Amino acid sequence: MTDARDTTHYVNPAPFNPIEDEVLTPEQERYYQASQWQIMWWKFKTHKLALWSGVVLILFYLCVPFAEVIAPYTPNTRDSEYLYAPPQALHFFHDGQFAGPFVYGQTSEVDLTNMKWVFTDDPNQVQPLRFFCLGTEYKFWGVFDANFHLVCPAEGGTMFLLGTDRLGRDQLSGLIYGARLSLTIGLVGVTISIVLGLFFGGIAGYFGGVADSLIQRLIEIMRSLPELPLWMALSAALPVNWSPVWIYLGLTIILGLLDWPGLARAVRSKLLSLREEEYARAAVLMGAKPQRVITRHLLPGFTSHIIASATLSIPSMILGETALSFLNLGLRRPSVSWGVLLNEAQNISVVTVYPWLMAPVIPIIIVVLAFNFLGDGLRDAADPYK
């Protein structure tokens, strides 16, 4: 056996200074000095699918304030010569030469056998698109008159890239205007839901006792009711003589009031465990009021769950509005949302003949999936253990 006394003992010749700090690299200094939001952003950027989903949602939400400028027509502009007109294809080359973005004009004739209009492209009618142009007049934000558009059809021509409906209204313009109501109703509704969920969940989880029992019984009653029939019943109770603005506000409040119980229960369960932590008890012993303990010490502990719940609630509210408007119990013309546009496609025989009426389904699917992916990325970025 080797004698322990023979083992070489290494001694660092560098001078020892107990008060000298450890030398950090620039990257380490940047990380340790970063705020919580900076760290969340760095972690979020590594989730590529969530990042691209956020970009897609930003593009969709840009349609909300600038719908009048982006859309080539107003949503209720009718053209009696193009009823159920099919989508016009976008072309760039004509007779082998580059002609810029343009569409061919359409000629129509009556099909007496199937009792419908038949549209065909006319290669002799080349209708180049105009950009940053003056076109159909509108009221910008409902305040002042304007007629500036990002893109317009040719003078005397048409531009129905997604076809028209039974009254000759442009589907593309309807989708752009419909984003204003369908997307904002989710944001406003989820704001109401989060405020109510945090309020009632915070009271039940922090104080417990009788308050907890009463809130839990209320949540159980609300969650026992079937969601869609309850939406339909409350929406049908809205007066039919209300203006579109009041109908919109009524639907938003209904969706927000019916969505908070799930978040409240999650907040309650989390607060029940966090209020026993040492930092929470220390705050109480130092004289902090319950409001400060909950908002400044307990709620930040599960920010990731709140973010995930919010991003998952928005698509559910969008689908809720779409379902109610599709069933003619929500928004109605002249208001335009994606659900209102889908109301035109209730008849299956119409859909089989005019499939472009199902176009609103595409942005609904894209937005719902984007919110789900974004919620996953935000939840992981806000989780301190990942």
MARZA-439109 format. One record per residue (C-alpha): chain; residue in one letter; x, y, z. Coordinates in Angstrom, 3 decimals. Example, Ala and Ser with C-alpha at 12.3 -4.5 7.8 and 13.67 -1.06 7.14 Angstrom:
BEGIN
(node "A","A",(12.300,-4.500,7.800))
(node "A","S",(13.670,-1.060,7.140))
This chain:
BEGIN
(node "A","M",(0.000,0.000,0.000))
(node "A","T",(1.086,3.529,-0.685))
(node "A","D",(1.757,5.595,2.400))
(node "A","A",(-0.568,8.601,2.619))
(node "A","R",(2.402,10.723,3.581))
(node "A","D",(3.952,10.090,0.172))
(node "A","T",(0.981,11.637,-1.697))
(node "A","T",(1.966,14.857,-3.411))
(node "A","H",(0.117,17.860,-2.028))
(node "A","Y",(-0.399,20.695,-4.502))
(node "A","V",(-0.342,24.272,-3.229))
(node "A","N",(-1.382,27.147,-5.513))
(node "A","P",(1.461,29.660,-5.504))
(node "A","A",(-0.895,32.566,-6.299))
(node "A","P",(-1.445,34.958,-3.389))
(node "A","F",(-4.678,34.374,-1.474))
(node "A","N",(-6.979,37.356,-1.000))
(node "A","P",(-10.235,36.422,0.796))
(node "A","I",(-11.980,39.689,-0.124))
(node "A","E",(-11.254,39.448,-3.844))
(node "A","D",(-14.343,38.736,-5.965))
(node "A","E",(-14.479,36.020,-8.544))
(node "A","V",(-13.637,37.336,-11.991))
(node "A","L",(-16.616,36.978,-14.309))
(node "A","T",(-16.594,36.857,-18.070))
(node "A","P",(-18.511,39.547,-19.970))
(node "A","E",(-21.213,37.002,-20.809))
(node "A","Q",(-21.601,36.044,-17.153))
(node "A","E",(-21.835,39.692,-16.106))
(node "A","R",(-24.445,40.340,-18.780))
(node "A","Y",(-26.523,37.397,-17.561))
(node "A","Y",(-26.330,38.142,-13.835))
(node "A","Q",(-27.124,41.817,-14.343))
(node "A","A",(-30.074,41.148,-16.669))
(node "A","S",(-33.631,41.793,-15.556))
(node "A","Q",(-36.251,39.075,-15.343))
(node "A","W",(-37.847,40.215,-18.605))
(node "A","Q",(-34.495,40.098,-20.429))
(node "A","I",(-33.915,36.523,-19.280))
(node "A","M",(-37.435,35.584,-20.382))
(node "A","W",(-36.776,37.099,-23.817))
(node "A","W",(-33.487,35.183,-24.223))
(node "A","K",(-35.203,31.915,-23.317))
(node "A","F",(-38.190,32.690,-25.544))
(node "A","K",(-35.935,33.271,-28.592))
(node "A","T",(-34.680,29.696,-28.346))
(node "A","H",(-38.249,28.439,-28.918))
(node "A","K",(-38.328,28.972,-32.694))
(node "A","L",(-41.884,27.742,-33.232))
(node "A","A",(-43.237,30.108,-30.574))
(node "A","L",(-41.166,32.970,-32.002))
(node "A","W",(-42.565,32.520,-35.504))
(node "A","S",(-46.061,32.110,-34.063))
(node "A","G",(-45.639,35.502,-32.407))
(node "A","V",(-44.612,37.027,-35.738))
(node "A","V",(-47.696,35.548,-37.422))
(node "A","L",(-49.970,36.930,-34.705))
(node "A","I",(-48.372,40.383,-34.996))
(node "A","L",(-49.123,40.371,-38.731))
(node "A","F",(-52.727,39.389,-38.043))
(node "A","Y",(-53.147,42.061,-35.384))
(node "A","L",(-51.776,44.712,-37.735))
(node "A","C",(-55.041,44.286,-39.622))
(node "A","V",(-56.968,45.512,-36.581))
(node "A","P",(-56.068,49.244,-36.674))
(node "A","F",(-55.462,49.447,-40.437))
(node "A","A",(-58.224,47.237,-41.844))
(node "A","E",(-59.699,50.072,-43.927))
(node "A","V",(-56.357,50.778,-45.590))
(node "A","I",(-55.372,47.143,-46.207))
(node "A","A",(-58.724,45.924,-47.580))
(node "A","P",(-59.419,46.780,-51.238))
(node "A","Y",(-63.159,47.207,-50.567))
(node "A","T",(-65.385,47.867,-47.586))
(node "A","P",(-66.912,44.688,-46.133))
(node "A","N",(-70.452,45.556,-47.230))
(node "A","T",(-69.642,46.857,-50.725))
(node "A","R",(-71.864,44.964,-53.178))
(node "A","D",(-71.374,44.256,-56.860))
(node "A","S",(-74.564,42.848,-58.378))
(node "A","E",(-72.699,41.691,-61.494))
(node "A","Y",(-70.442,39.341,-59.501))
(node "A","L",(-72.697,37.229,-57.291))
(node "A","Y",(-70.857,34.124,-56.076))
(node "A","A",(-67.895,35.050,-58.289))
(node "A","P",(-64.982,32.592,-57.903))
(node "A","P",(-61.531,33.771,-56.773))
(node "A","Q",(-59.531,35.618,-59.400))
(node "A","A",(-56.031,34.179,-59.745))
(node "A","L",(-53.091,36.537,-59.322))
(node "A","H",(-50.715,36.552,-62.308))
(node "A","F",(-47.329,38.104,-63.046))
(node "A","F",(-46.664,37.098,-66.676))
(node "A","H",(-48.873,37.673,-69.736))
(node "A","D",(-47.960,36.131,-73.099))
(node "A","G",(-44.536,35.234,-71.748))
(node "A","Q",(-43.724,38.774,-70.624))
(node "A","F",(-43.627,40.165,-67.116))
(node "A","A",(-46.652,42.385,-66.590))
(node "A","G",(-46.529,42.850,-62.826))
(node "A","P",(-49.229,41.596,-60.477))
(node "A","F",(-52.541,41.549,-62.322))
(node "A","V",(-55.786,39.609,-62.672))
(node "A","Y",(-57.764,38.718,-65.741))
(node "A","G",(-61.211,40.170,-66.124))
(node "A","Q",(-64.156,37.804,-65.842))
(node "A","T",(-67.072,37.240,-68.169))
(node "A","S",(-70.273,35.684,-66.889))
(node "A","E",(-73.159,33.715,-68.303))
(node "A","V",(-76.153,31.921,-66.840))
(node "A","D",(-76.067,28.126,-66.538))
(node "A","L",(-79.768,27.286,-66.887))
(node "A","T",(-79.116,23.604,-66.182))
(node "A","N",(-77.638,24.185,-62.722))
(node "A","M",(-79.301,27.593,-62.238))
(node "A","K",(-76.160,29.526,-61.425))
(node "A","W",(-73.770,32.080,-62.850))
(node "A","V",(-70.637,30.734,-64.547))
(node "A","F",(-67.578,32.992,-64.620))
(node "A","T",(-64.611,32.517,-66.945))
(node "A","D",(-61.339,34.438,-67.221))
(node "A","D",(-60.943,36.687,-70.263))
(node "A","P",(-57.241,36.770,-71.333))
(node "A","N",(-57.944,39.928,-73.312))
(node "A","Q",(-58.750,41.839,-70.133))
(node "A","V",(-55.484,42.374,-68.271))
(node "A","Q",(-56.244,44.343,-65.104))
(node "A","P",(-53.020,45.375,-63.297))
(node "A","L",(-53.290,46.015,-59.588))
(node "A","R",(-52.643,49.494,-58.218))
(node "A","F",(-50.672,50.106,-55.038))
(node "A","F",(-50.932,53.039,-52.611))
(node "A","C",(-53.972,54.227,-54.478))
(node "A","L",(-57.339,55.934,-54.090))
(node "A","G",(-60.337,53.611,-54.226))
(node "A","T",(-63.546,52.838,-52.366))
(node "A","E",(-64.471,55.470,-49.789))
(node "A","Y",(-64.726,54.517,-46.125))
(node "A","K",(-64.823,56.033,-42.646))
(node "A","F",(-61.444,55.485,-41.008))
(node "A","W",(-62.101,54.147,-37.488))
(node "A","G",(-65.661,55.373,-38.048))
(node "A","V",(-64.521,58.978,-37.553))
(node "A","F",(-63.516,60.671,-40.813))
(node "A","D",(-63.879,59.947,-44.518))
(node "A","A",(-60.957,58.593,-46.531))
(node "A","N",(-60.325,56.554,-49.664))
(node "A","F",(-56.635,55.611,-49.489))
(node "A","H",(-55.852,51.881,-49.922))
(node "A","L",(-52.733,49.759,-49.889))
(node "A","V",(-53.875,47.948,-53.032))
(node "A","C",(-56.745,48.614,-55.438))
(node "A","P",(-58.178,46.936,-58.541))
(node "A","A",(-57.566,48.436,-61.948))
(node "A","E",(-59.718,51.354,-63.033))
(node "A","G",(-63.063,49.845,-63.975))
(node "A","G",(-61.836,46.364,-63.016))
(node "A","T",(-62.311,43.991,-60.109))
(node "A","M",(-60.051,42.213,-57.629))
(node "A","F",(-61.795,39.329,-55.878))
(node "A","L",(-58.817,37.216,-54.821))
(node "A","L",(-60.998,35.063,-52.537))
(node "A","G",(-64.245,35.357,-54.489))
(node "A","T",(-67.540,36.928,-53.467))
(node "A","D",(-70.636,35.864,-51.558))
(node "A","R",(-74.312,35.771,-52.529))
(node "A","L",(-74.556,39.578,-52.580))
(node "A","G",(-71.299,40.196,-54.425))
(node "A","R",(-69.300,41.218,-51.341))
(node "A","D",(-65.537,40.654,-51.458))
(node "A","Q",(-64.443,37.783,-49.188))
(node "A","L",(-60.874,39.049,-48.738))
(node "A","S",(-62.070,42.440,-47.519))
(node "A","G",(-64.489,40.690,-45.179))
(node "A","L",(-61.664,38.601,-43.688))
(node "A","I",(-59.512,41.685,-43.090))
(node "A","Y",(-62.326,43.631,-41.450))
(node "A","G",(-63.466,40.534,-39.565))
(node "A","A",(-60.070,40.252,-37.878))
(node "A","R",(-60.836,43.502,-36.047))
(node "A","L",(-63.733,41.992,-34.087))
(node "A","S",(-62.675,38.340,-33.923))
(node "A","L",(-59.171,39.087,-32.623))
(node "A","T",(-59.980,41.897,-30.212))
(node "A","I",(-62.891,40.065,-28.606))
(node "A","G",(-60.379,37.494,-27.344))
(node "A","L",(-58.057,40.124,-25.856))
(node "A","V",(-60.809,42.061,-24.096))
(node "A","G",(-62.531,38.894,-22.914))
(node "A","V",(-59.368,37.337,-21.511))
(node "A","T",(-58.577,40.595,-19.680))
(node "A","I",(-61.917,40.359,-17.878))
(node "A","S",(-61.304,36.672,-17.186))
(node "A","I",(-57.810,37.236,-15.741))
(node "A","V",(-58.932,40.090,-13.482))
(node "A","L",(-61.814,38.029,-12.074))
(node "A","G",(-59.723,34.864,-11.822))
(node "A","L",(-56.894,36.554,-9.935))
(node "A","F",(-59.306,38.400,-7.652))
(node "A","F",(-61.461,35.458,-6.600))
(node "A","G",(-58.627,32.931,-6.734))
(node "A","G",(-56.407,35.196,-4.653))
(node "A","I",(-59.065,35.629,-1.972))
(node "A","A",(-59.836,31.903,-1.819))
(node "A","G",(-56.203,30.801,-1.758))
(node "A","Y",(-54.808,33.368,0.666))
(node "A","F",(-57.593,33.725,3.235))
(node "A","G",(-59.237,30.276,2.987))
(node "A","G",(-62.046,29.491,5.409))
(node "A","V",(-65.577,30.628,4.607))
(node "A","A",(-64.484,32.807,1.694))
(node "A","D",(-62.730,29.834,0.096))
(node "A","S",(-65.781,27.591,0.546))
(node "A","L",(-68.198,30.125,-0.962))
(node "A","I",(-65.972,30.821,-3.973))
(node "A","Q",(-65.379,27.114,-4.582))
(node "A","R",(-69.119,26.393,-4.522))
(node "A","L",(-69.695,29.226,-7.021))
(node "A","I",(-66.972,27.850,-9.293))
(node "A","E",(-68.418,24.330,-9.120))
(node "A","I",(-71.873,25.618,-10.066))
(node "A","M",(-70.517,27.558,-13.041))
(node "A","R",(-68.342,24.687,-14.268))
(node "A","S",(-71.234,22.237,-14.018))
(node "A","L",(-73.229,24.216,-16.586))
(node "A","P",(-72.717,23.225,-20.256))
(node "A","E",(-70.609,25.945,-21.815))
(node "A","L",(-71.948,26.252,-25.366))
(node "A","P",(-75.677,26.133,-24.439))
(node "A","L",(-75.010,28.741,-21.757))
(node "A","W",(-73.266,30.963,-24.309))
(node "A","M",(-76.194,30.544,-26.658))
(node "A","A",(-78.779,31.315,-23.965))
(node "A","L",(-77.023,34.481,-22.776))
(node "A","S",(-76.332,35.654,-26.335))
(node "A","A",(-79.950,35.105,-27.319))
(node "A","A",(-80.962,37.254,-24.339))
(node "A","L",(-79.207,40.295,-25.826))
(node "A","P",(-81.789,42.718,-27.290))
(node "A","V",(-82.031,42.515,-31.061))
(node "A","N",(-82.341,46.304,-31.318))
(node "A","W",(-78.901,46.879,-29.816))
(node "A","S",(-76.274,48.485,-32.014))
(node "A","P",(-73.331,46.359,-33.227))
(node "A","V",(-71.063,48.046,-30.653))
(node "A","W",(-73.302,47.032,-27.742))
(node "A","I",(-73.668,43.504,-29.116))
(node "A","Y",(-69.865,43.294,-29.313))
(node "A","L",(-69.476,44.518,-25.724))
(node "A","G",(-72.183,42.138,-24.531))
(node "A","L",(-70.517,39.127,-26.151))
(node "A","T",(-67.137,40.133,-24.733))
(node "A","I",(-68.499,40.392,-21.208))
(node "A","I",(-70.330,37.061,-21.535))
(node "A","L",(-67.200,35.236,-22.726))
(node "A","G",(-65.086,36.857,-20.009))
(node "A","L",(-67.530,36.111,-17.195))
(node "A","L",(-67.808,32.444,-18.131))
(node "A","D",(-64.073,31.786,-18.521))
(node "A","W",(-62.628,32.894,-15.150))
(node "A","P",(-63.468,29.848,-12.922))
(node "A","G",(-60.665,27.674,-14.345))
(node "A","L",(-58.015,30.328,-13.755))
(node "A","A",(-59.411,31.132,-10.289))
(node "A","R",(-59.112,27.511,-9.205))
(node "A","A",(-55.519,27.300,-10.470))
(node "A","V",(-54.604,30.547,-8.670))
(node "A","R",(-56.191,29.254,-5.454))
(node "A","S",(-54.272,25.972,-5.470))
(node "A","K",(-50.979,27.746,-6.119))
(node "A","L",(-51.507,30.340,-3.407))
(node "A","L",(-52.362,27.639,-0.872))
(node "A","S",(-48.847,26.243,-1.281))
(node "A","L",(-46.939,29.498,-1.761))
(node "A","R",(-48.411,31.277,1.265))
(node "A","E",(-46.570,28.775,3.500))
(node "A","E",(-43.181,29.623,2.009))
(node "A","E",(-40.656,31.396,4.213))
(node "A","Y",(-40.494,34.571,2.116))
(node "A","A",(-44.289,34.929,2.303))
(node "A","R",(-44.295,34.426,6.071))
(node "A","A",(-41.425,36.904,6.423))
(node "A","A",(-43.398,39.527,4.483))
(node "A","V",(-46.386,39.022,6.808))
(node "A","L",(-44.205,39.314,9.908))
(node "A","M",(-42.703,42.537,8.568))
(node "A","G",(-46.208,44.044,8.447))
(node "A","A",(-47.024,43.701,4.731))
(node "A","K",(-50.720,43.898,3.962))
(node "A","P",(-52.445,40.922,2.268))
(node "A","Q",(-52.782,42.850,-0.990))
(node "A","R",(-49.025,43.452,-1.153))
(node "A","V",(-48.176,39.888,-0.149))
(node "A","I",(-50.400,38.483,-2.892))
(node "A","T",(-49.453,40.885,-5.700))
(node "A","R",(-45.742,41.434,-4.967))
(node "A","H",(-44.641,38.117,-3.472))
(node "A","L",(-47.053,35.305,-4.414))
(node "A","L",(-48.413,36.063,-7.893))
(node "A","P",(-44.941,36.431,-9.521))
(node "A","G",(-44.248,32.854,-8.386))
(node "A","F",(-46.583,31.439,-11.012))
(node "A","T",(-46.453,34.061,-13.756))
(node "A","S",(-45.782,31.287,-16.270))
(node "A","H",(-49.116,29.634,-15.497))
(node "A","I",(-51.009,32.923,-15.830))
(node "A","I",(-49.361,33.602,-19.197))
(node "A","A",(-50.135,30.110,-20.457))
(node "A","S",(-53.755,30.350,-19.283))
(node "A","A",(-54.203,33.729,-20.989))
(node "A","T",(-52.761,32.629,-24.325))
(node "A","L",(-54.882,29.472,-24.297))
(node "A","S",(-58.051,31.354,-23.326))
(node "A","I",(-57.821,33.816,-26.223))
(node "A","P",(-58.313,31.184,-28.974))
(node "A","S",(-61.161,29.592,-27.020))
(node "A","M",(-62.929,32.953,-26.919))
(node "A","I",(-62.307,33.501,-30.623))
(node "A","L",(-63.870,30.100,-31.296))
(node "A","G",(-66.739,30.984,-28.962))
(node "A","E",(-67.542,34.175,-30.855))
(node "A","T",(-67.195,32.339,-34.152))
(node "A","A",(-69.627,29.639,-33.030))
(node "A","L",(-72.210,32.138,-31.767))
(node "A","S",(-72.022,34.295,-34.893))
(node "A","F",(-72.154,31.185,-37.100))
(node "A","L",(-75.382,30.182,-35.331))
(node "A","N",(-76.726,33.726,-35.826))
(node "A","L",(-76.712,34.346,-32.060))
(node "A","G",(-73.749,36.698,-31.931))
(node "A","L",(-72.688,39.504,-34.232))
(node "A","R",(-74.754,40.199,-37.327))
(node "A","R",(-74.441,42.274,-40.455))
(node "A","P",(-73.473,45.074,-40.942))
(node "A","S",(-70.884,43.995,-38.319))
(node "A","V",(-68.279,41.686,-39.802))
(node "A","S",(-66.363,38.936,-38.008))
(node "A","W",(-65.048,35.579,-39.122))
(node "A","G",(-68.099,33.933,-37.567))
(node "A","V",(-70.433,36.255,-39.463))
(node "A","L",(-68.680,35.339,-42.723))
(node "A","L",(-69.024,31.633,-41.927))
(node "A","N",(-72.739,32.176,-41.423))
(node "A","E",(-72.951,32.383,-45.217))
(node "A","A",(-71.698,28.776,-45.418))
(node "A","Q",(-74.371,27.110,-43.280))
(node "A","N",(-75.963,25.384,-46.244))
(node "A","I",(-73.856,22.386,-47.279))
(node "A","S",(-75.183,22.550,-50.846))
(node "A","V",(-73.894,26.122,-51.117))
(node "A","V",(-70.474,25.084,-49.802))
(node "A","T",(-70.117,22.290,-52.343))
(node "A","V",(-70.866,24.687,-55.212))
(node "A","Y",(-69.049,27.726,-53.798))
(node "A","P",(-66.221,26.331,-51.609))
(node "A","W",(-64.485,29.720,-51.259))
(node "A","L",(-67.158,30.686,-48.724))
(node "A","M",(-65.236,28.485,-46.256))
(node "A","A",(-62.204,30.801,-46.500))
(node "A","P",(-62.676,32.207,-42.933))
(node "A","V",(-61.820,28.764,-41.557))
(node "A","I",(-58.180,29.193,-42.643))
(node "A","P",(-57.303,32.286,-40.525))
(node "A","I",(-59.206,30.814,-37.565))
(node "A","I",(-57.077,27.653,-37.660))
(node "A","I",(-53.847,29.636,-38.105))
(node "A","V",(-54.600,31.998,-35.202))
(node "A","V",(-55.652,29.205,-32.826))
(node "A","L",(-52.526,27.162,-33.548))
(node "A","A",(-50.291,30.244,-33.288))
(node "A","F",(-51.706,31.124,-29.869))
(node "A","N",(-51.176,27.553,-28.658))
(node "A","F",(-47.526,27.507,-29.777))
(node "A","L",(-46.974,31.004,-28.395))
(node "A","G",(-48.433,29.948,-25.053))
(node "A","D",(-46.032,27.008,-24.844))
(node "A","G",(-43.054,29.252,-25.554))
(node "A","L",(-44.089,31.935,-23.059))
(node "A","R",(-44.765,29.343,-20.361))
(node "A","D",(-41.316,27.817,-20.770))
(node "A","A",(-39.642,31.241,-20.863))
(node "A","A",(-41.365,32.379,-17.665))
(node "A","D",(-40.667,29.139,-15.807))
(node "A","P",(-37.673,29.789,-13.487))
(node "A","Y",(-36.822,26.066,-13.367))
(node "A","K",(-36.203,25.752,-17.120))
